[in-house]
Amino acid sequence: MKIHEYQAKALFRSYGIPAPADQLATTPEDVRKAAEHFGTVVAVKAQVHVGGRGKAGGIKVVKNADEAFEAGQRILGMDIKGITVKKVSVVESSAEIEKEAYLGIILDRAIKGITFICSAEGGVDIEEVAATMPDKIITFSSTSRDFPEDEARAVAGQLFNDETKADAVLNIMRGLFKLFVEKDCSLAEINPLVVNSRGDVVALDGKINFDDNALFRQPDILALRDMDEEDPNEIEAKEKGLSFIQLDGEIGCMVNGAGLAMATMDMIKFYGGEPANFLDVGGSSSPEKVIHAFKLLMSNPKIKAILINIFGGITRCDDIARGILESFKHIDIQLPVVIRLSGTNAEEGMALLEGAPLVTADTFGNAVQTAIRLANGEAA
């Protein structure tokens, strides 16, 4: 689960991490009032769950309330990567930035622990820094819930190349780590972490993601969820017991098991296609789940072919087949459908599908290549 920048900075402050004061606004007049309240230079920042706001024109530094009002008019209602801006944060900006750095923490599954990612190059995409200046990235980790004091202390003075700021940076690292652990985060990022003209070390921007599987024990975090920012299909899929993520391709995928779903998307890319989604119908799929999965796929106008790739373990292939047949009865499926069934009750499943308006494939590779050809308007 993602939250907005203004929410992330409120959490920062609650954990002793300095962050500029801000006010949320949903109308240009609210923006004006917030600017008047601060009485200084302010930044008007779009609040959306995507990156690249600055490049899209979603961040504007203004000098007075009238300019703030105009910025609010421009930014509210703006489309940024397919998301409409419905709220902005008006951020106090009373001091000039002297230096910028990057400080982030991620859940590192490779080491079954928590990894700090730090860089003296702040204010830009950390992926870009890693690709072009990998020597500028510093990492250290903890495989427990204990703050890695020694490693953090060794890095704290390097971020701004200034040992006089080391204690302030170290305190921010401690607060960020405590927040990360206590709130079940998967990512916590300050970019940029800055030294301003007063010599203060401040979190100027923030991003926090949370582990969905831990939200049951984080009611205060769950309350921050902004349903307007989430894909309605993904919300509906979760309610129906499906794991679904929308992508931009033309091959609709229906698969059982997250690992096979990932492998299916990889195979589609390998053969030159583009997957339209990640869709895991689960390990014990009822026919009803398959019907819901078809409805999700058919709601995407970009899809040109549907690939069903099932390896039956706990999942029974005949259950999948019954769901497919029911789907053809209740849904007007005009797209070509390719299916590969293997594993538990695969023969029974294929027998049930005999005569159905779909194309069968005997191997994983054949199924993917057939779906790509059909999506391209070629013969199976």
C-alpha positions as CSV (number, residue, x, y, z in Angstrom):
1,M,0.0,0.0,0.0
2,K,1.2,3.5,-0.9
3,I,0.5,6.8,0.9
4,H,0.9,10.4,-0.2
5,E,3.9,12.6,0.4
6,Y,2.1,14.7,3.0
7,Q,1.1,11.6,4.9
8,A,4.7,10.2,4.8
9,K,6.0,13.5,6.2
10,A,3.5,13.5,9.0
11,L,4.8,10.0,9.9
12,F,8.4,11.3,9.7
13,R,7.6,14.0,12.1
14,S,6.0,11.6,14.5
15,Y,9.3,9.6,14.6
16,G,11.4,12.7,15.2
17,I,12.5,13.2,11.5
18,P,12.4,17.0,10.7
19,A,10.2,17.8,7.7
20,P,8.8,21.2,6.5
21,A,5.3,22.2,7.7
22,D,2.6,21.7,5.1
23,Q,-1.2,21.9,4.6
24,L,-3.4,19.9,2.3
25,A,-5.6,21.7,-0.2
26,T,-8.2,20.5,-2.6
27,T,-9.2,23.9,-4.2
28,P,-7.2,26.8,-5.5
29,E,-8.7,29.0,-2.8
30,D,-7.5,26.5,-0.1
31,V,-4.0,26.8,-1.7
32,R,-4.2,30.6,-1.4
33,K,-5.2,30.4,2.3
34,A,-2.4,27.9,3.0
35,A,0.2,30.2,1.4
36,E,-1.1,33.2,3.4
37,H,-0.9,31.1,6.6
38,F,2.8,30.3,6.0
39,G,3.6,33.9,4.7
40,T,6.7,32.7,3.0
41,V,7.8,31.1,-0.2
42,V,5.9,27.8,-0.6
43,A,5.9,24.8,-2.9
44,V,2.6,23.6,-4.3
45,K,3.0,19.8,-4.9
46,A,0.6,17.4,-6.5
47,Q,-0.3,14.4,-4.3
48,V,-0.5,11.3,-6.5
49,H,0.9,7.8,-6.2
50,V,3.3,8.1,-9.1
51,G,6.7,9.5,-9.6
52,G,7.8,12.2,-12.0
53,R,5.5,14.9,-10.6
54,G,8.1,17.7,-11.2
55,K,8.8,16.7,-14.8
56,A,5.0,16.7,-15.4
57,G,4.6,20.2,-14.0
58,G,3.0,19.0,-10.8
59,I,5.4,20.9,-8.5
60,K,5.6,24.7,-8.5
61,V,7.6,27.0,-6.1
62,V,5.7,30.3,-5.7
63,K,6.5,33.6,-3.9
64,N,3.1,34.8,-2.7
65,A,-0.5,33.8,-2.2
66,D,-1.6,35.0,-5.7
67,E,1.0,32.8,-7.4
68,A,0.0,29.9,-5.1
69,F,-3.7,30.3,-6.3
70,E,-2.6,30.2,-9.9
71,A,-0.4,27.2,-9.3
72,G,-3.4,25.5,-7.6
73,Q,-5.5,26.2,-10.6
74,R,-2.9,24.7,-12.9
75,I,-2.1,21.6,-10.9
76,L,-5.5,20.5,-9.5
77,G,-7.2,18.5,-12.2
78,M,-3.9,17.8,-14.0
79,D,-3.4,14.3,-15.4
80,I,-0.1,12.8,-14.3
81,K,0.6,9.3,-15.7
82,G,-3.1,8.6,-16.0
83,I,-4.0,9.9,-12.5
84,T,-6.0,13.0,-12.0
85,V,-4.6,15.4,-9.3
86,K,-7.4,15.9,-6.7
87,K,-5.3,17.3,-3.9
88,V,-2.0,19.3,-3.4
89,S,0.3,19.8,-0.5
90,V,1.3,23.4,0.2
91,V,4.7,23.2,1.8
92,E,6.5,25.9,3.7
93,S,9.9,26.6,2.1
94,S,11.5,29.4,4.1
95,A,15.1,28.4,3.7
96,E,17.4,27.8,0.7
97,I,18.7,24.3,-0.1
98,E,22.5,24.1,0.3
99,K,23.1,20.3,-0.3
100,E,20.9,17.3,-1.2
101,A,21.3,13.6,-0.5
102,Y,19.2,10.4,-0.7
103,L,18.3,8.1,2.2
104,G,16.1,5.1,1.8
105,I,15.3,1.7,3.4
106,I,14.0,-1.3,1.6
107,L,12.8,-4.8,2.7
108,D,15.6,-6.9,1.2
109,R,14.3,-10.4,0.5
110,A,17.7,-11.6,-0.8
111,I,19.2,-11.3,2.7
112,K,15.9,-11.7,4.6
113,G,16.6,-8.3,6.2
114,I,16.5,-4.6,5.9
115,T,18.9,-2.6,3.7
116,F,19.7,1.1,3.8
117,I,20.4,2.8,0.4
118,C,22.3,6.1,0.7
119,S,23.8,8.5,-1.7
120,A,25.2,12.0,-1.7
121,E,23.4,12.5,-5.0
122,G,19.8,13.4,-3.9
123,G,16.9,15.0,-5.7
124,V,17.1,12.6,-8.7
125,D,15.9,9.1,-9.4
126,I,18.0,6.7,-7.4
127,E,17.7,4.2,-10.2
128,E,19.4,6.7,-12.5
129,V,22.2,7.2,-10.0
130,A,22.7,3.5,-9.6
131,A,22.9,3.1,-13.4
132,T,25.2,6.0,-14.2
133,M,27.2,6.5,-11.0
134,P,27.1,3.2,-9.1
135,D,30.1,4.3,-7.0
136,K,27.8,7.0,-5.5
137,I,25.6,4.4,-3.9
138,I,26.3,3.2,-0.3
139,T,24.4,0.3,1.2
140,F,24.4,-1.5,4.6
141,S,22.0,-3.9,6.1
142,S,20.5,-5.4,9.2
143,T,19.1,-9.0,9.4
144,S,17.4,-8.3,12.7
145,R,15.0,-5.6,14.1
146,D,18.0,-3.9,15.7
147,F,19.3,-0.6,14.2
148,P,22.8,-1.2,12.7
149,E,24.4,1.6,14.8
150,D,28.0,1.1,13.7
151,E,27.3,0.9,10.0
152,A,25.0,3.9,10.1
153,R,27.4,6.0,12.1
154,A,30.2,5.3,9.5
155,V,27.9,6.5,6.7
156,A,26.2,9.4,8.4
157,G,29.0,11.9,7.8
158,Q,29.5,10.9,4.2
159,L,26.1,11.9,2.9
160,F,26.9,15.6,2.9
161,N,30.6,15.2,3.2
162,D,30.3,17.0,6.5
163,E,31.0,15.4,9.9
164,T,29.3,18.2,11.6
165,K,26.0,17.0,10.2
166,A,26.7,13.3,11.1
167,D,24.7,13.3,14.4
168,A,21.6,14.9,12.7
169,V,21.8,12.4,9.9
170,L,22.3,9.5,12.3
171,N,19.2,10.5,14.3
172,I,17.2,10.6,11.1
173,M,18.5,7.1,10.2
174,R,17.4,5.8,13.6
175,G,13.9,7.4,13.2
176,L,13.5,6.1,9.7
177,F,14.5,2.6,10.7
178,K,12.2,2.6,13.7
179,L,9.3,3.7,11.5
180,F,10.1,1.1,9.0
181,V,10.1,-1.7,11.5
182,E,7.2,-0.7,13.6
183,K,4.8,0.2,10.7
184,D,5.6,-2.9,8.6
185,C,7.0,-0.9,5.7
186,S,8.4,-2.3,2.5
187,L,10.0,1.0,1.5
188,A,10.8,4.3,3.2
189,E,12.5,7.0,1.2
190,I,13.7,10.5,1.8
191,N,14.6,12.2,-1.5
192,P,15.9,14.7,-1.1
193,L,17.3,14.8,2.4
194,V,18.7,18.4,2.5
195,V,20.9,20.8,4.4
196,N,19.2,24.2,4.2
197,S,20.8,27.6,4.5
198,R,20.2,27.6,8.3
199,G,22.3,24.4,8.6
200,D,19.3,22.2,9.4
201,V,19.1,18.6,8.0
202,V,15.5,18.2,6.8
203,A,13.4,15.6,4.9
204,L,12.1,17.6,2.0
205,D,10.2,14.8,0.4
206,G,9.0,11.4,1.5
207,K,7.7,8.1,0.1
208,I,6.5,5.2,2.1
209,N,5.1,1.8,1.0
210,F,3.6,-0.8,3.3
211,D,3.3,-4.5,3.3
212,D,-0.3,-5.3,2.4
213,N,-0.1,-8.6,4.3
214,A,0.6,-6.7,7.6
215,L,-2.2,-4.1,7.3
216,F,-4.4,-6.1,9.6
217,R,-2.2,-5.1,12.5
218,Q,-1.7,-1.5,11.3
219,P,-5.2,0.1,11.5
220,D,-3.7,3.6,11.7
221,I,-1.9,3.0,8.4
222,L,-4.8,1.4,6.7
223,A,-6.8,4.5,7.5
224,L,-4.4,6.5,5.3
225,R,-5.3,4.5,2.2
226,D,-6.6,6.6,-0.7
227,M,-9.0,4.4,-2.8
228,D,-9.1,7.1,-5.5
229,E,-5.5,6.4,-6.3
230,E,-5.9,2.6,-6.7
231,D,-7.0,0.7,-9.8
232,P,-10.6,-0.3,-9.4
233,N,-9.9,-3.6,-11.1
234,E,-7.2,-4.4,-8.6
235,I,-9.5,-3.6,-5.7
236,E,-12.3,-5.8,-7.2
237,A,-9.8,-8.6,-7.8
238,K,-8.7,-8.6,-4.2
239,E,-12.3,-8.7,-3.1
240,K,-12.8,-11.8,-5.3
241,G,-9.7,-13.6,-4.0
242,L,-7.6,-12.9,-7.1
243,S,-4.1,-11.3,-7.3
244,F,-4.2,-8.8,-10.1
245,I,-2.0,-6.0,-11.4
246,Q,-2.8,-4.1,-14.6
247,L,0.0,-3.6,-17.1
248,D,0.1,-2.0,-20.6
249,G,0.4,-4.9,-23.0
250,E,-2.0,-6.8,-25.3
251,I,-1.8,-10.4,-24.0
252,G,-4.2,-11.0,-21.1
253,C,-2.9,-13.6,-18.7
254,M,-4.8,-16.0,-16.4
255,V,-2.5,-18.2,-14.4
256,N,-2.4,-20.1,-11.2
257,G,0.4,-19.3,-8.8
258,A,2.5,-16.2,-8.5
259,G,5.7,-17.9,-9.7
260,L,4.1,-19.3,-12.8
261,A,2.4,-16.0,-13.5
262,M,5.8,-14.2,-13.4
263,A,7.3,-16.9,-15.6
264,T,4.4,-16.5,-18.0
265,M,4.9,-12.8,-18.3
266,D,8.7,-13.3,-18.8
267,M,8.0,-15.9,-21.6
268,I,5.6,-13.5,-23.3
269,K,8.4,-10.8,-23.3
270,F,10.9,-13.4,-24.5
271,Y,8.9,-14.2,-27.6
272,G,8.3,-10.5,-28.4
273,G,4.9,-9.9,-26.8
274,E,3.7,-7.6,-24.0
275,P,1.7,-8.9,-21.1
276,A,-1.4,-6.9,-20.2
277,N,-1.6,-8.0,-16.6
278,F,-0.5,-10.2,-13.8
279,L,-3.4,-12.4,-12.7
280,D,-3.0,-15.2,-10.3
281,V,-6.3,-17.1,-9.8
282,G,-4.9,-18.9,-6.8
283,G,-4.0,-22.4,-5.7
284,S,-7.5,-23.8,-5.3
285,S,-9.6,-22.1,-8.0
286,S,-13.3,-22.5,-8.1
287,P,-15.2,-22.0,-11.4
288,E,-16.5,-18.7,-9.9
289,K,-13.0,-17.4,-9.6
290,V,-12.4,-18.1,-13.3
291,I,-15.5,-16.2,-14.3
292,H,-14.4,-13.2,-12.2
293,A,-11.0,-13.4,-13.9
294,F,-12.5,-13.4,-17.3
295,K,-14.6,-10.3,-16.5
296,L,-11.4,-8.5,-15.3
297,L,-9.6,-9.3,-18.6
298,M,-12.5,-8.4,-20.8
299,S,-12.8,-5.0,-19.1
300,N,-9.4,-4.0,-20.6
301,P,-9.9,-2.7,-24.2
302,K,-6.1,-3.1,-25.0
303,I,-6.2,-6.9,-24.7
304,K,-6.1,-8.7,-28.1
305,A,-5.7,-12.3,-26.9
306,I,-6.1,-14.2,-23.7
307,L,-3.6,-16.8,-22.5
308,I,-4.7,-19.3,-19.8
309,N,-1.7,-21.1,-18.4
310,I,-2.5,-23.6,-15.7
311,F,-0.2,-26.1,-13.9
312,G,-2.5,-28.1,-11.6
313,G,-1.2,-29.0,-8.2
314,I,-3.7,-28.0,-5.6
315,T,-5.6,-26.4,-8.5
316,R,-7.7,-28.9,-10.4
317,C,-7.6,-28.4,-14.1
318,D,-11.2,-29.6,-14.5
319,D,-12.3,-26.8,-12.1
320,I,-10.6,-24.3,-14.4
321,A,-12.2,-25.9,-17.4
322,R,-15.7,-25.6,-15.8
323,G,-15.0,-22.0,-15.0
324,I,-14.0,-21.3,-18.6
325,L,-17.2,-23.0,-20.0
326,E,-19.4,-21.0,-17.6
327,S,-17.5,-17.8,-18.6
328,F,-18.4,-18.4,-22.3
329,K,-22.1,-18.8,-21.3
330,H,-22.2,-15.6,-19.3
331,I,-19.7,-13.3,-21.0
332,D,-19.5,-12.2,-24.6
333,I,-15.8,-13.3,-25.2
334,Q,-14.9,-12.1,-28.7
335,L,-11.1,-12.3,-28.1
336,P,-9.1,-15.4,-29.1
337,V,-8.4,-17.6,-26.1
338,V,-5.4,-19.9,-25.8
339,I,-5.2,-22.5,-23.0
340,R,-2.5,-24.8,-21.7
341,L,-3.5,-27.3,-19.0
342,S,-1.0,-29.5,-17.2
343,G,-1.1,-31.4,-13.9
344,T,-3.9,-32.5,-11.7
345,N,-7.0,-33.6,-13.8
346,A,-5.5,-32.1,-16.9
347,E,-7.0,-34.8,-19.2
348,E,-10.4,-34.4,-17.6
349,G,-10.1,-30.6,-18.1
350,M,-9.2,-30.9,-21.8
351,A,-12.0,-33.3,-22.4
352,L,-14.5,-30.8,-20.9
353,L,-13.2,-28.1,-23.2
354,E,-13.5,-30.2,-26.4
355,G,-15.6,-28.1,-28.8
356,A,-15.2,-24.9,-26.9
357,P,-14.2,-21.7,-28.9
358,L,-10.6,-21.7,-27.9
359,V,-7.2,-22.9,-29.0
360,T,-5.4,-25.5,-26.9
361,A,-1.6,-25.9,-26.6
362,D,0.4,-28.8,-25.4
363,T,3.5,-26.9,-24.1
364,F,4.1,-23.6,-22.3
365,G,6.2,-22.2,-25.1
366,N,3.6,-23.1,-27.8
367,A,0.8,-21.5,-25.8
368,V,2.7,-18.2,-25.5
369,Q,3.8,-18.1,-29.1
370,T,0.2,-18.9,-30.2
371,A,-1.3,-16.2,-28.1
372,I,1.2,-13.7,-29.6
373,R,0.4,-14.7,-33.1
374,L,-3.3,-14.4,-32.5
375,A,-2.9,-11.0,-30.8
376,N,-1.0,-9.9,-34.0
377,G,-3.9,-11.0,-36.1
378,E,-2.1,-14.0,-37.5
379,A,-3.4,-17.6,-37.7
380,A,-2.8,-19.8,-34.7
